């Protein structure tokens, strides 16, 4: 089968496996929370970000509260996520831009989202998909690793993976497809110990057919 046919098959099987998928970041349908949590999730587990988010948003419920915060207070609340100093700087820059340019609201356009501190295409596509229903490929580590193993893409560059998958997955299905890859990567296609013997995608996975484990 060609890549388009394989992508459709993979998408359908993942949907059957995870019919009611949701973002692993527990943002409670709050766009601001999702944005900040996505920035925090860089090189950190979603589970850790979920733990930190409770006290964080109790103290800082909106962009203005962070933009006007005292130096060190934000850092202390996010210390356990790793790289907390640089993340705090990015989040403050993000919130100041939100307040100064967007009235404290999350913008919809890609070019506007990319103006925000700590926001690259991965986070921007997450926001555009989950908040605005616009789709977009979230080329995170799970997405890049699994789609390469499947043979759907031939690059580990996030932008190239995004572009290649955009041509294979219909826009209205892209957001859920990427969320399902995250769950699948944690449950079955585990980076260090893939469960190929019980994998629903084994028959169409190039890595499984070659006997490769990573």
Steps between C-alpha positions, in 0.01 A plus 500: 500500500612857445562748783155659471330162532726400788433829682125443469535147637718615791261784580198266501668240721617760749148642511363153577760463775445848648150613397465774760843655487598822676812703556715349775546847652212549745410857412126483584401660168684820593699629199739700720576196714564287194740757358705531818498125565617435144796732554580324827482156337821546299739223609264413783223243544138603471438330834747731675349806331154392615624481859662843486201666333268489803690741726632692198160606369358550846762772542508618137160454334562723196762667286499830686569338836813334358609808305490704820649232728808552715829348388547158656139421587418330172835321502429347839164363391638331187837392640428126471434506124866551408655792311276711719698822472485513121138385500408772748662763276312369197170488687541857623582619148203305370263654753627853446441464128153357563414799719666768285401379153199272541308632799588194705327265253661209314538586129391262227736573212825307474705816446354654816557190712862489388551849648448355848801405714561126510259427214622318191301323232436195718330701775328727247347202320385355832322826584352539153370144511374466855377856556384613156427170322730587211702179496876494467770240550660509845843360413610396848737216586228232487370622163846521344619164634190297420426639155862436401473140622180457304663638187256788465778759515872492425638775722554579868478873438176621664408744221561239228296242693219753539500577128509134396217397734287797396478340158397163642257574785184704429507831686185425700665182633851632567449610861353171620752303294788668682338453843452133421865464407596629846282242675615225264863593559455465874284187497644287221766654277723579795833648396722257694269198501250498212226238536511384140345161580170663604516810279193571286727665244765227479392380155547845348802612701832499315700479825302197624539324167875559508522377858620838623418596860565875484 
